[in-house]
């Protein structure tokens, strides 16, 4: 059985106890977390608390902190700028790119972008959190606000690989 992970941006232990409520508690109850089960609590900035479930209630899960550690950021920053396409395809690309290690995701407003995709930053952040938990990424990805292609091209980066497709209509 895979180790469950929950995201708490600012875990506040009370002694050796952490209280998990809201969406993360719901995530644990849907996953049938049981007393005695080990759960990782991530803060998205490299902090990892290994915990053991001691109580699962209707409104919260209480865990006991067994170990706290800090995981150093490994590897280079990988930035992916992607055109705003159909929302379901864009969100799938966001999820999968975070799972394979993209550290920053930049939505690009292109000539034929789906304008409706431009107002979904809260949803994109949640998708990034879920993908990071799923793939045991201890740092949350940065999801920028949509920008133009011209802005992306002028951004500073040690290396850039640009893929662009243009279709001419006759």
DSSP file (Angstrom, degrees, kcal/mol; ACC not computed):
  #  RESIDUE AA STRUCTURE BP1 BP2  ACC     N-H-->O    O-->H-N    N-H-->O    O-->H-N    TCO  KAPPA ALPHA  PHI   PSI    X-CA   Y-CA   Z-CA
    1    1 A X              0   0    0      0, 0.0     2,-0.1     0, 0.0     3,-0.0   0.000 360.0 360.0 360.0 133.4    0.0    0.0    0.0
    2    2 A X        -     0   0    0      1,-0.1     2,-0.3     0, 0.0     0, 0.0  -0.401 360.0-104.9 -72.0 146.0    1.4    3.4   -1.0
    3    3 A X        -     0   0    0     -2,-0.1    36,-0.1     1,-0.1     2,-0.1  -0.559  37.2-127.0 -70.8 126.8    2.1    5.9    1.8
    4    4 A X  E     -a   39   0A   0     34,-0.7    36,-2.8    -2,-0.3     2,-0.4  -0.468  23.2-158.2 -75.6 148.3   -0.6    8.6    1.9
    5    5 A X  E     -a   40   0A   0     34,-0.2     2,-0.3    -2,-0.1    36,-0.2  -0.973   8.0-170.3-127.4 143.2    0.5   12.3    1.7
    6    6 A X  E     -a   41   0A   0     34,-2.4    36,-3.1    -2,-0.4     2,-0.6  -0.956  17.9-132.8-128.9 152.3   -1.4   15.4    2.8
    7    7 A X  E     +a   42   0A   0     -2,-0.3     2,-0.4    34,-0.2    36,-0.2  -0.919  25.8 168.8-109.2 121.5   -0.5   19.0    2.2
    8    8 A X    >   -     0   0    0     34,-2.7     3,-0.7    -2,-0.6    -2,-0.0  -0.960  21.4-156.9-127.3 112.1   -0.6   21.5    5.0
    9    9 A X  T 3  S+     0   0    0     -2,-0.4     2,-0.2     1,-0.3    -1,-0.1   0.831  91.1  18.2 -60.8 -32.2    1.1   24.9    4.1
   10   10 A X  T 3  S-     0   0    0     -3,-0.1    -1,-0.3     2,-0.0     2,-0.1  -0.604  80.1-162.5-139.3  75.5    1.8   25.8    7.7
   11   11 A X    <   -     0   0    0     -3,-0.7     2,-0.5    -2,-0.2     9,-0.1  -0.367   2.6-164.9 -61.9 134.3    1.6   22.7   10.0
   12   12 A X        -     0   0    0      7,-0.2     7,-0.3    -2,-0.1    -1,-0.1  -0.793   8.0-155.8-123.4  87.8    1.3   23.7   13.6
   13   13 A X        -     0   0    0     -2,-0.5     2,-0.7     5,-0.1     5,-0.2  -0.328   9.0-148.8 -63.9 142.9    2.1   20.8   15.9
   14   14 A X  B >  S-B   17   0A   0      3,-3.1     3,-1.5    -2,-0.0     2,-0.6  -0.891  75.0 -51.5-108.0  94.9    0.6   20.8   19.4
   15   15 A X  T 3  S-     0   0    0     -2,-0.7    -2,-0.1     1,-0.2    49,-0.0  -0.653 124.0 -22.7  69.4-118.9    3.3   18.9   21.1
   16   16 A X  T 3  S+     0   0    0     -2,-0.6    49,-3.4    -3,-0.1     2,-0.3   0.155 121.9  96.9-106.7  18.8    3.7   15.9   19.0
   17   17 A X  E <   -BC  14  64A   0     -3,-1.5    -3,-3.1    47,-0.2     2,-0.4  -0.844  49.5-168.2-111.9 144.8    0.2   16.1   17.5
   18   18 A X  E     - C   0  63A   0     45,-2.4    45,-2.5    -2,-0.3     2,-0.5  -0.993  13.1-146.2-126.1 137.6   -1.1   17.5   14.2
   19   19 A X  E     - C   0  62A   0     -2,-0.4     2,-0.5    -7,-0.3    43,-0.2  -0.909  11.9-163.5-104.6 128.4   -4.7   18.1   13.4
   20   20 A X  E     + C   0  61A   0     41,-3.1    41,-2.8    -2,-0.5     2,-0.2  -0.951  21.6 154.9-115.3 121.7   -5.7   17.7    9.8
   21   21 A X  E >>  + C   0  60A   0     -2,-0.5     3,-0.8    39,-0.2     4,-0.8  -0.671  36.1  30.6-131.8-173.9   -9.1   19.1    8.7
   22   22 A X  H 3> S-     0   0    0     37,-0.5     4,-2.3     1,-0.2     3,-0.2  -0.275 120.2  -9.8  64.9-142.8  -10.8   20.4    5.6
   23   23 A X  H 3> S+     0   0    0      1,-0.2     4,-2.5     2,-0.2    -1,-0.2   0.843 136.8  53.5 -61.0 -36.7   -9.9   18.9    2.2
   24   24 A X  H <> S+     0   0    0     -3,-0.8     4,-1.9     2,-0.2    -1,-0.2   0.877 108.6  49.0 -71.0 -35.6   -6.9   17.0    3.5
   25   25 A X  H  X S+     0   0    0     -4,-0.8     4,-2.5     2,-0.2    -2,-0.2   0.925 111.6  50.5 -63.7 -43.9   -9.0   15.3    6.2
   26   26 A X  H  X S+     0   0    0     -4,-2.3     4,-2.8     1,-0.2     5,-0.3   0.915 107.2  54.3 -59.1 -43.4  -11.6   14.5    3.5
   27   27 A X  H  X S+     0   0    0     -4,-2.5     4,-1.7     1,-0.2    -1,-0.2   0.901 110.6  46.4 -56.6 -43.0   -8.7   13.0    1.3
   28   28 A X  H  <>S+     0   0    0     -4,-1.9     5,-2.6     2,-0.2    -2,-0.2   0.894 112.5  48.4 -69.8 -39.6   -7.7   10.8    4.2
   29   29 A X  H ><5S+     0   0    0     -4,-2.5     3,-1.4     3,-0.2    -2,-0.2   0.905 111.5  49.3 -69.8 -39.2  -11.2    9.6    5.0
   30   30 A X  H 3<5S+     0   0    0     -4,-2.8    -1,-0.2     1,-0.3    -2,-0.2   0.882 111.2  51.0 -63.4 -36.8  -12.0    8.8    1.4
   31   31 A X  T 3<5S-     0   0    0     -4,-1.7    -1,-0.3    -5,-0.3    -2,-0.2   0.366 116.1-121.4 -80.6   6.0   -8.7    6.9    1.3
   32   32 A X  T < 5 -     0   0    0     -3,-1.4    -3,-0.2     1,-0.2    -2,-0.1   0.891  34.7-165.1  55.1  47.2   -9.8    5.0    4.4
   33   33 A X      < -     0   0    0     -5,-2.6     2,-0.3    -6,-0.1    -1,-0.2  -0.401   9.3-155.0 -60.4 136.8   -6.9    6.1    6.6
   34   34 A X    >   -     0   0    0     -2,-0.1     3,-2.4     4,-0.1    19,-0.3  -0.836  25.3 -87.2-119.8 153.8   -6.8    3.9    9.7
   35   35 A X  T 3  S+     0   0    0     -2,-0.3    19,-0.2     1,-0.3     3,-0.1  -0.346 117.5  26.5 -55.5 132.8   -5.5    4.3   13.2
   36   36 A X  T 3  S+     0   0    0     17,-3.0    -1,-0.3     1,-0.3     2,-0.1   0.190  90.9 130.5  95.8 -15.7   -1.9    3.2   13.2
   37   37 A X    <   -     0   0    0     -3,-2.4    16,-2.9    15,-0.1     2,-0.4  -0.438  59.2-121.0 -73.7 144.8   -1.3    4.0    9.5
   38   38 A X  E     - D   0  52A   0     14,-0.2   -34,-0.7    -2,-0.1     2,-0.4  -0.718  32.8-178.8 -87.2 134.5    1.7    6.1    8.5
   39   39 A X  E     -aD   4  51A   0     12,-2.1    12,-2.5    -2,-0.4     2,-0.4  -0.997  20.8-136.7-134.6 136.7    1.0    9.4    6.7
   40   40 A X  E     -aD   5  50A   0    -36,-2.8   -34,-2.4    -2,-0.4     2,-0.5  -0.805  12.7-156.1 -92.5 134.5    3.4   12.0    5.3
   41   41 A X  E     -aD   6  49A   0      8,-2.7     8,-2.7    -2,-0.4     2,-0.4  -0.957  13.7-167.8-109.0 123.6    2.5   15.7    5.9
   42   42 A X  E     -aD   7  48A   0    -36,-3.1   -34,-2.7    -2,-0.5     6,-0.2  -0.880  21.8-165.7-113.4 141.7    4.1   18.0    3.4
   43   43 A X        -     0   0    0      4,-1.8     5,-0.1    -2,-0.4    -1,-0.1   0.432  43.5-119.7-102.7   0.7    4.4   21.8    3.5
   44   44 A X  S    S+     0   0    0      3,-0.4    96,-2.4    94,-0.2   -35,-0.1   0.443 100.1  79.9  79.8  -0.7    5.4   22.2   -0.1
   45   45 A X  B    S-F  139   0B   0     94,-0.2    94,-0.2     2,-0.2     3,-0.1   0.043 121.9 -79.1-125.2  23.8    8.7   23.9    0.8
   46   46 A X  S    S+     0   0    0     92,-2.2    25,-2.9     1,-0.3     2,-0.4   0.291  90.9 129.1  98.5  -9.5   10.7   20.8    1.6
   47   47 A X  E     - E   0  70A   0     23,-0.2    -4,-1.8    91,-0.2     2,-0.4  -0.669  33.5-177.4 -81.3 131.2    9.3   20.2    5.1
   48   48 A X  E     -DE  42  69A   0     21,-2.7    21,-2.7    -2,-0.4     2,-0.6  -0.991  11.9-167.2-134.1 125.2    8.2   16.6    5.7
   49   49 A X  E     -DE  41  68A   0     -8,-2.7    -8,-2.7    -2,-0.4     2,-0.6  -0.957  11.6-151.4-110.7 119.7    6.6   15.2    8.8
   50   50 A X  E     +DE  40  67A   0     17,-2.9    16,-3.2    -2,-0.6    17,-1.8  -0.817  31.6 174.5 -87.5 125.3    6.3   11.4    9.1
   51   51 A X  E     -DE  39  65A   0    -12,-2.5   -12,-2.1    -2,-0.6     2,-0.4  -0.813  30.9-137.0-131.3 166.9    3.2   10.8   11.2
   52   52 A X  E     -DE  38  64A   0     12,-2.1    12,-2.9    -2,-0.3   -14,-0.2  -0.997  30.5-116.1-126.8 130.9    1.0    8.0   12.5
   53   53 A X  E     + E   0  63A   0    -16,-2.9   -17,-3.0    -2,-0.4    10,-0.3  -0.446  36.2 168.6 -66.2 128.6   -2.8    8.3   12.6
   54   54 A X  E     +     0   0A   0      8,-2.9     2,-0.3     1,-0.4     9,-0.2   0.584  66.3  11.2-114.6 -18.4   -4.1    8.2   16.1
   55   55 A X  E     - E   0  62A   0      7,-1.8     7,-2.9   -21,-0.1     2,-0.5  -0.940  51.8-163.4-160.3 138.6   -7.7    9.3   15.5
   56   56 A X  E     + E   0  61A   0     -2,-0.3     5,-0.2     5,-0.2     2,-0.1  -0.962  25.8 170.1-123.4 112.0  -10.1    9.7   12.6
   57   57 A X        -     0   0    0      3,-3.0    -2,-0.0    -2,-0.5   -28,-0.0  -0.394  49.0 -93.2-109.2-171.9  -13.2   11.8   13.4
   58   58 A X  S    S+     0   0    0      1,-0.2     3,-0.1    -2,-0.1   -29,-0.1   0.845 122.2  23.0 -71.5 -33.5  -16.0   13.3   11.3
   59   59 A X  S    S+     0   0    0      1,-0.2   -37,-0.5   -38,-0.0     2,-0.3   0.568 127.4  17.0-112.6 -12.1  -14.2   16.7   11.1
   60   60 A X  E     -C   21   0A   0    -39,-0.2    -3,-3.0   -35,-0.1     2,-0.4  -0.998  54.4-136.3-158.1 158.2  -10.6   16.0   11.5
   61   61 A X  E     -CE  20  56A   0    -41,-2.8   -41,-3.1    -2,-0.3     2,-0.5  -0.964  22.4-151.7-113.2 134.1   -7.8   13.4   11.6
   62   62 A X  E     -CE  19  55A   0     -7,-2.9    -8,-2.9    -2,-0.4    -7,-1.8  -0.921  16.1-176.1-109.4 130.5   -5.3   13.6   14.4
   63   63 A X  E     -CE  18  53A   0    -45,-2.5   -45,-2.4    -2,-0.5     2,-0.5  -0.892  22.3-131.2-124.1 154.8   -1.8   12.3   13.8
   64   64 A X  E     -CE  17  52A   0    -12,-2.9   -12,-2.1    -2,-0.3     2,-0.4  -0.912  27.3-123.0-104.3 129.3    1.3   11.9   16.0
   65   65 A X  E     + E   0  51A   0    -49,-3.4   -14,-0.2    -2,-0.5     3,-0.1  -0.588  33.3 171.5 -74.7 122.7    4.6   13.2   14.6
   66   66 A X  E     -     0   0A   0    -16,-3.2     2,-0.3    -2,-0.4   -15,-0.2   0.787  67.8  -1.1 -96.8 -38.8    7.2   10.5   14.5
   67   67 A X  E     - E   0  50A   0    -17,-1.8   -17,-2.9     2,-0.0     2,-0.4  -0.992  55.5-156.8-154.1 143.9    9.9   12.4   12.5
   68   68 A X  E     + E   0  49A   0     -2,-0.3     2,-0.3   -19,-0.2   -19,-0.2  -0.991  24.2 165.0-122.2 134.8   10.4   15.8   11.0
   69   69 A X  E     - E   0  48A   0    -21,-2.7   -21,-2.7    -2,-0.4     2,-0.5  -0.947  31.3-131.6-142.8 165.0   12.9   16.3    8.2
   70   70 A X  E     - E   0  47A   0     -2,-0.3     2,-0.6   -23,-0.2   -23,-0.2  -0.982  17.5-151.6-119.5 128.3   13.8   18.8    5.5
   71   71 A X        -     0   0    0    -25,-2.9     2,-0.1    -2,-0.5     3,-0.1  -0.879  17.3-131.3-101.8 122.4   14.4   17.6    2.0
   72   72 A X        -     0   0    0     -2,-0.6     2,-0.3     1,-0.1    66,-0.1  -0.400  30.1-101.4 -68.9 147.1   16.8   19.7   -0.1
   73   73 A X        -     0   0    0    -28,-0.1     2,-0.4    -2,-0.1    -1,-0.1  -0.538  44.3-156.1 -67.6 130.6   15.7   20.8   -3.6
   74   74 A X        +     0   0    0     -2,-0.3    -1,-0.0     2,-0.1    -3,-0.0  -0.869  43.4   3.1-115.0 145.5   17.3   18.5   -6.1
   75   75 A X  S    S-     0   0    0     -2,-0.4     2,-0.1     2,-0.1     3,-0.1   0.035  93.6 -47.6  77.3 174.4   18.1   19.1   -9.8
   76   76 A X        -     0   0    0      1,-0.1     2,-0.3     0, 0.0    -2,-0.1  -0.347  61.3 -96.1 -78.4 160.5   17.6   22.1  -11.9
   77   77 A X        -     0   0    0     -2,-0.1     2,-0.6    25,-0.1    -1,-0.1  -0.627  37.9-155.6 -71.3 133.4   14.4   24.2  -12.1
   78   78 A X        -     0   0    0     -2,-0.3    25,-2.3    23,-0.3    26,-1.8  -0.966   8.3-166.6-116.7 118.8   12.4   23.0  -15.1
   79   79 A X  E     -g  104   0C   0     -2,-0.6     2,-0.5    24,-0.2    26,-0.2  -0.899   3.1-168.1-109.9 129.0   10.0   25.6  -16.5
   80   80 A X  E     -g  105   0C   0     24,-2.7    26,-3.2    -2,-0.5     2,-0.5  -0.971   2.8-168.4-119.4 121.0    7.2   24.7  -18.9
   81   81 A X  E     +g  106   0C   0     -2,-0.5     2,-0.4    24,-0.2    26,-0.2  -0.938  16.8 179.1-105.3 125.8    5.3   27.4  -20.8
   82   82 A X  E     -g  107   0C   0     24,-2.2    26,-2.9    -2,-0.5     3,-0.0  -0.986  29.8-110.6-135.1 138.2    2.3   26.0  -22.5
   83   83 A X  E     -g  108   0C   0     -2,-0.4     2,-0.7    24,-0.2    26,-0.2  -0.307  40.4-104.0 -62.2 142.7   -0.4   27.5  -24.6
   84   84 A X        +     0   0    0     24,-2.5    30,-1.4     6,-0.0    26,-0.2  -0.603  56.3 163.6 -69.9 112.4   -3.9   27.7  -23.1
   85   85 A X        -     0   0    0     -2,-0.7     5,-0.1     1,-0.3    32,-0.1  -0.419  52.6 -31.0-114.4-168.4   -5.8   25.0  -24.9
   86   86 A X    >>  -     0   0    0     -2,-0.2     4,-2.6     1,-0.1     3,-0.6  -0.225  68.7-118.9 -47.7 132.9   -9.0   23.2  -24.0
   87   87 A X  H 3> S+     0   0    0      1,-0.2     4,-2.7     2,-0.2     5,-0.2   0.841 110.2  50.7 -50.3 -43.7   -9.3   23.3  -20.2
   88   88 A X  H 3> S+     0   0    0      1,-0.2     4,-1.8     2,-0.2    -1,-0.2   0.905 114.1  44.4 -64.9 -39.4   -9.3   19.5  -19.7
   89   89 A X  H <> S+     0   0    0     -3,-0.6     4,-2.2     2,-0.2    -2,-0.2   0.894 114.0  50.2 -69.5 -40.0   -6.2   19.0  -21.9
   90   90 A X  H  X S+     0   0    0     -4,-2.6     4,-2.4     1,-0.2    -2,-0.2   0.924 111.4  47.9 -63.5 -44.9   -4.4   21.9  -20.3
   91   91 A X  H  X S+     0   0    0     -4,-2.7     4,-2.5    -5,-0.2    -1,-0.2   0.869 110.7  51.1 -66.9 -36.6   -5.1   20.6  -16.8
   92   92 A X  H  X S+     0   0    0     -4,-1.8     4,-2.6    -5,-0.2     5,-0.2   0.913 110.5  49.6 -64.4 -42.4   -4.0   17.1  -17.7
   93   93 A X  H  X S+     0   0    0     -4,-2.2     4,-2.4     2,-0.2    -2,-0.2   0.906 111.1  50.0 -62.6 -41.5   -0.7   18.5  -19.1
   94   94 A X  H  X S+     0   0    0     -4,-2.4     4,-2.1     2,-0.2     5,-0.2   0.954 112.2  47.2 -60.1 -51.2   -0.3   20.5  -15.9
   95   95 A X  H  X S+     0   0    0     -4,-2.5     4,-2.1     1,-0.2    -2,-0.2   0.941 115.7  43.3 -56.7 -52.3   -0.8   17.5  -13.7
   96   96 A X  H  X S+     0   0    0     -4,-2.6     4,-1.5     1,-0.2    -1,-0.2   0.863 111.6  53.5 -67.2 -36.9    1.5   15.2  -15.7
   97   97 A X  H  <>S+     0   0    0     -4,-2.4     5,-2.7    -5,-0.2     4,-0.3   0.891 109.9  47.9 -67.4 -37.5    4.3   17.8  -16.1
   98   98 A X  H ><5S+     0   0    0     -4,-2.1     3,-1.4     3,-0.2    -2,-0.2   0.911 107.9  56.3 -65.8 -41.5    4.3   18.4  -12.3
   99   99 A X  H 3<5S+     0   0    0     -4,-2.1    -1,-0.2     1,-0.3    -2,-0.2   0.825 108.6  47.1 -60.5 -31.6    4.4   14.6  -11.7
  100  100 A X  T 3<5S-     0   0    0     -4,-1.5    -1,-0.3    -5,-0.1    -2,-0.2   0.421 132.2 -85.0 -94.1   2.7    7.6   14.3  -13.9
  101  101 A X  T < 5 +     0   0    0     -3,-1.4   -23,-0.3    -4,-0.3    -3,-0.2   0.549  67.4 155.3 116.2   7.0    9.4   17.2  -12.2
  102  102 A X      < -     0   0    0     -5,-2.7    -1,-0.3     1,-0.2   -23,-0.2  -0.505  20.2-170.0 -65.2 131.5    8.4   20.6  -13.8
  103  103 A X        +     0   0    0    -25,-2.3    39,-2.4     1,-0.3     2,-0.4   0.629  68.9  30.0-100.7 -17.1    9.0   23.2  -11.1
  104  104 A X  E     -gh  79 142C   0    -26,-1.8   -24,-2.7    37,-0.2     2,-0.5  -0.989  64.2-163.2-145.5 134.8    7.2   26.2  -12.7
  105  105 A X  E     -gh  80 143C   0     37,-3.1    39,-2.4    -2,-0.4     2,-0.6  -0.975   4.3-167.2-122.9 124.2    4.3   26.2  -15.1
  106  106 A X  E     -g   81   0C   0    -26,-3.2   -24,-2.2    -2,-0.5     2,-0.3  -0.928  13.1-145.5-117.2 110.2    3.6   29.2  -17.3
  107  107 A X  E     -g   82   0C   0     -2,-0.6    40,-2.3    37,-0.4     2,-0.5  -0.570  20.4-149.8 -70.6 132.7    0.2   29.4  -19.1
  108  108 A X  E     -gi  83 147C   0    -26,-2.9   -24,-2.5    -2,-0.3     2,-0.9  -0.904   9.8-140.6-112.5 130.3    0.7   31.2  -22.5
  109  109 A X  E     + i   0 148C   0     38,-3.5    40,-0.9    -2,-0.5     2,-0.2  -0.787  34.7 179.4 -86.4 108.0   -1.9   33.3  -24.2
  110  110 A X    >   -     0   0    0     -2,-0.9     3,-1.7   -26,-0.2    38,-0.0  -0.505  45.2 -90.6-104.8 175.2   -1.5   32.4  -27.9
  111  111 A X  T 3  S+     0   0    0      1,-0.3    -1,-0.0    -2,-0.2    -2,-0.0   0.863 127.3  30.3 -54.3 -40.3   -3.3   33.5  -31.0
  112  112 A X  T 3  S+     0   0    0      2,-0.1    -1,-0.3     3,-0.0    -3,-0.0  -0.001  89.0 145.5-111.4  28.8   -5.8   30.7  -30.7
  113  113 A X    <   -     0   0    0     -3,-1.7     2,-1.0     1,-0.1   -28,-0.2  -0.262  59.3-110.3 -65.6 153.0   -5.9   30.2  -27.0
  114  114 A X    >   -     0   0    0    -30,-1.4     3,-1.8     1,-0.2     4,-0.3  -0.767  28.0-157.5 -82.2 105.2   -9.1   29.2  -25.2
  115  115 A X  G >  S+     0   0    0     -2,-1.0     3,-1.6     1,-0.3    -1,-0.2   0.782  86.0  67.2 -59.4 -30.0   -9.8   32.5  -23.3
  116  116 A X  G >  S+     0   0    0      1,-0.3     3,-0.9     2,-0.1    -1,-0.3   0.757  90.4  65.2 -63.7 -23.5  -12.0   30.7  -20.7
  117  117 A X  G X  S+     0   0    0     -3,-1.8     3,-0.7     1,-0.2    -1,-0.3   0.689  82.3  80.0 -71.0 -17.7   -8.8   29.0  -19.4
  118  118 A X  G <  S+     0   0    0     -3,-1.6    28,-0.3    -4,-0.3    -1,-0.2   0.528  87.0  54.1 -71.8  -6.4   -7.4   32.2  -18.3
  119  119 A X  G <  S+     0   0    0     -3,-0.9    -1,-0.3     1,-0.1     3,-0.1  -0.247  80.8  90.0-121.8  45.5   -9.3   32.5  -15.0
  120  120 A X    <>  +     0   0    0     -3,-0.7     4,-2.6     1,-0.1     3,-0.2   0.050  37.3 127.6-128.4  26.1   -8.6   29.2  -13.4
  121  121 A X  H  > S+     0   0    0      1,-0.2     4,-2.3     2,-0.2     5,-0.2   0.838  75.3  52.7 -61.2 -35.7   -5.5   29.9  -11.3
  122  122 A X  H  > S+     0   0    0      2,-0.2     4,-2.1     1,-0.2    -1,-0.2   0.927 112.1  46.0 -63.9 -43.1   -7.0   28.5   -8.0
  123  123 A X  H  > S+     0   0    0     -3,-0.2     4,-2.4     2,-0.2    -2,-0.2   0.916 111.5  51.8 -64.2 -42.9   -7.9   25.3   -9.7
  124  124 A X  H  X S+     0   0    0     -4,-2.6     4,-2.4     1,-0.2    -1,-0.2   0.891 108.1  52.1 -61.6 -39.2   -4.5   25.1  -11.3
  125  125 A X  H  X S+     0   0    0     -4,-2.3     4,-2.2    -5,-0.2    -1,-0.2   0.927 109.6  48.8 -62.8 -44.2   -2.8   25.5   -7.9
  126  126 A X  H  X S+     0   0    0     -4,-2.1     4,-2.6     2,-0.2    -2,-0.2   0.896 110.3  51.4 -62.3 -40.1   -5.0   22.7   -6.5
  127  127 A X  H  X S+     0   0    0     -4,-2.4     4,-2.5     1,-0.2    -1,-0.2   0.917 109.7  50.4 -62.7 -42.5   -4.0   20.4   -9.4
  128  128 A X  H  X S+     0   0    0     -4,-2.4     4,-2.2     2,-0.2    -2,-0.2   0.890 110.7  49.3 -61.4 -40.7   -0.3   21.2   -8.8
  129  129 A X  H  X S+     0   0    0     -4,-2.2     4,-2.5     2,-0.2    -2,-0.2   0.941 112.5  46.9 -64.0 -48.1   -0.7   20.4   -5.1
  130  130 A X  H  X S+     0   0    0     -4,-2.6     4,-2.6     1,-0.2    -2,-0.2   0.901 113.2  48.7 -62.5 -41.2   -2.4   17.1   -5.9
  131  131 A X  H  X S+     0   0    0     -4,-2.5     4,-2.0     2,-0.2    -1,-0.2   0.892 111.0  50.8 -66.4 -39.2    0.2   16.1   -8.5
  132  132 A X  H  <>S+     0   0    0     -4,-2.2     5,-2.8    -5,-0.2     4,-0.4   0.915 112.4  46.4 -64.5 -42.7    3.0   17.0   -6.1
  133  133 A X  H ><5S+     0   0    0     -4,-2.5     3,-1.1     3,-0.2    -2,-0.2   0.935 111.8  51.8 -62.7 -45.8    1.5   14.8   -3.4
  134  134 A X  H 3<5S+     0   0    0     -4,-2.6    -1,-0.2     1,-0.3    -2,-0.2   0.866 117.7  36.9 -59.0 -39.5    0.9   12.0   -5.8
  135  135 A X  T 3<5S-     0   0    0     -4,-2.0    -1,-0.3    -5,-0.2    -2,-0.2   0.290 111.0-114.8-101.9   9.9    4.5   12.0   -7.1
  136  136 A X  T < 5 +     0   0    0     -3,-1.1     2,-0.7    -4,-0.4    -3,-0.2   0.884  54.6 163.1  58.2  41.8    6.2   12.7   -3.7
  137  137 A X      < -     0   0    0     -5,-2.8    -1,-0.2    -6,-0.2    -2,-0.1  -0.843  26.2-160.2 -88.0 119.3    7.4   16.1   -4.9
  138  138 A X  S    S+     0   0    0     -2,-0.7   -92,-2.2    -3,-0.1     2,-0.4   0.469  73.2  62.0 -85.9  -0.5    8.3   17.9   -1.7
  139  139 A X  B    S-F   45   0B   0    -94,-0.2   -94,-0.2   -93,-0.1     2,-0.1  -0.992  84.7-127.2-123.4 130.9    8.2   21.4   -3.3
  140  140 A X        -     0   0    0    -96,-2.4     2,-0.1    -2,-0.4   -11,-0.1  -0.477  28.4-113.9 -73.3 145.4    5.1   22.8   -4.8
  141  141 A X        -     0   0    0    -13,-0.2     2,-0.5    -2,-0.1   -37,-0.2  -0.433  24.5-118.7 -73.7 153.9    5.3   24.0   -8.4
  142  142 A X  E     -h  104   0C   0    -39,-2.4   -37,-3.1    -2,-0.1     2,-0.6  -0.831  24.6-162.5 -90.0 128.9    4.9   27.6   -9.2
  143  143 A X  E     -h  105   0C   0     -2,-0.5   -37,-0.2   -39,-0.2   -18,-0.1  -0.936  13.5-153.6-115.7 108.4    1.9   28.2  -11.4
  144  144 A X        -     0   0    0    -39,-2.4   -37,-0.4    -2,-0.6     2,-0.2  -0.188  22.4 -98.7 -74.2 166.3    2.1   31.7  -13.0
  145  145 A X        -     0   0    0      1,-0.1    -1,-0.1   -39,-0.1   -26,-0.1  -0.543  59.8 -80.0 -74.8 153.0   -0.7   33.8  -14.3
  146  146 A X        -     0   0    0    -28,-0.3     2,-0.3    -2,-0.2   -38,-0.2  -0.278  56.6-179.2 -59.0 140.0   -1.2   33.6  -18.1
  147  147 A X  E     -i  108   0C   0    -40,-2.3   -38,-3.5    -3,-0.1     2,-0.1  -0.867  30.0 -91.7-133.7 167.8    1.2   35.7  -20.1
  148  148 A X  E  >  -i  109   0C   0     -2,-0.3     4,-1.6   -40,-0.2     3,-0.2  -0.382  33.7-114.7 -77.7 160.1    1.8   36.4  -23.8
  149  149 A X  H  > S+     0   0    0    -40,-0.9     4,-2.3     1,-0.2     5,-0.2   0.877 117.0  59.1 -60.4 -38.6    4.1   34.4  -25.9
  150  150 A X  H  > S+     0   0    0      1,-0.2     4,-1.3     2,-0.2    -1,-0.2   0.879 104.2  50.8 -59.9 -38.8    6.3   37.5  -26.4
  151  151 A X  H  > S+     0   0    0     -3,-0.2     4,-0.5     1,-0.2    -1,-0.2   0.896 109.2  50.6 -66.2 -39.7    6.8   37.7  -22.6
  152  152 A X  H >< S+     0   0    0     -4,-1.6     3,-1.3     1,-0.2    -2,-0.2   0.926 107.2  53.6 -64.1 -44.4    7.8   34.0  -22.3
  153  153 A X  H 3< S+     0   0    0     -4,-2.3    -1,-0.2     1,-0.3    -2,-0.2   0.827 109.3  48.9 -61.3 -32.5   10.4   34.4  -25.1
  154  154 A X  H 3< S+     0   0    0     -4,-1.3    -1,-0.3    -5,-0.2    -2,-0.2   0.511  85.0 114.9 -88.1  -4.0   12.1   37.4  -23.3
  155  155 A X  S << S-     0   0    0     -3,-1.3     2,-0.3    -4,-0.5    -3,-0.0  -0.396  73.4-111.1 -67.3 142.5   12.2   35.6  -19.9
  156  156 A X        +     0   0    0     -2,-0.1     2,-0.3     2,-0.0    -1,-0.1  -0.546  50.6 152.1 -74.1 135.6   15.7   34.9  -18.6
  157  157 A X        -     0   0    0     -2,-0.3     3,-0.1     1,-0.1     0, 0.0  -0.941  50.6-127.0-160.9 143.2   16.7   31.2  -18.5
  158  158 A X  S    S+     0   0    0     -2,-0.3     2,-0.3     1,-0.2    -1,-0.1   0.861 100.0  12.5 -61.9 -34.4   20.1   29.4  -18.7
  159  159 A X        -     0   0    0     -3,-0.1     2,-0.4     2,-0.0    -1,-0.2  -0.998  69.4-166.0-142.4 141.2   18.7   27.2  -21.5
  160  160 A X        -     0   0    0     -2,-0.3     2,-0.5    -3,-0.1    -3,-0.0  -0.996   7.1-173.0-130.8 136.2   15.5   27.5  -23.6
  161  161 A X        -     0   0    0     -2,-0.4     2,-0.5     2,-0.0    -2,-0.0  -0.991  14.9-167.3-122.6 120.4   13.9   25.0  -25.9
  162  162 A X        -     0   0    0     -2,-0.5     2,-0.5     2,-0.0    -2,-0.0  -0.935   8.7-173.6-116.3 124.5   11.0   26.5  -27.9
  163  163 A X        +     0   0    0     -2,-0.5     2,-0.4     2,-0.0    -2,-0.0  -0.973  12.7 171.7-114.4 125.7    8.5   24.4  -29.8
  164  164 A X        -     0   0    0     -2,-0.5     2,-0.5     2,-0.0    -2,-0.0  -0.998  16.1-161.2-137.3 137.2    6.1   26.2  -31.9
  165  165 A X        -     0   0    0     -2,-0.4     2,-0.5     2,-0.0    -2,-0.0  -0.970   8.1-176.7-120.0 128.5    3.6   24.9  -34.4
  166  166 A X        -     0   0    0     -2,-0.5     2,-0.6     2,-0.0    -2,-0.0  -0.990   7.4-162.7-124.6 131.0    2.1   27.1  -37.0
  167  167 A X        -     0   0    0     -2,-0.5     2,-0.4     2,-0.0    -2,-0.0  -0.950  10.7-147.6-112.4 124.1   -0.6   25.9  -39.4
  168  168 A X        -     0   0    0     -2,-0.6     2,-0.5     2,-0.0    -2,-0.0  -0.714   8.6-143.9 -88.3 139.6   -1.2   27.9  -42.5
  169  169 A X              0   0    0     -2,-0.4    -2,-0.0     1,-0.1     0, 0.0  -0.893 360.0 360.0-102.9 132.1   -4.7   28.0  -43.9
  170  170 A X              0   0    0     -2,-0.5    -1,-0.1     0, 0.0    -2,-0.0   0.380 360.0 360.0-106.1 360.0   -5.1   28.1  -47.6
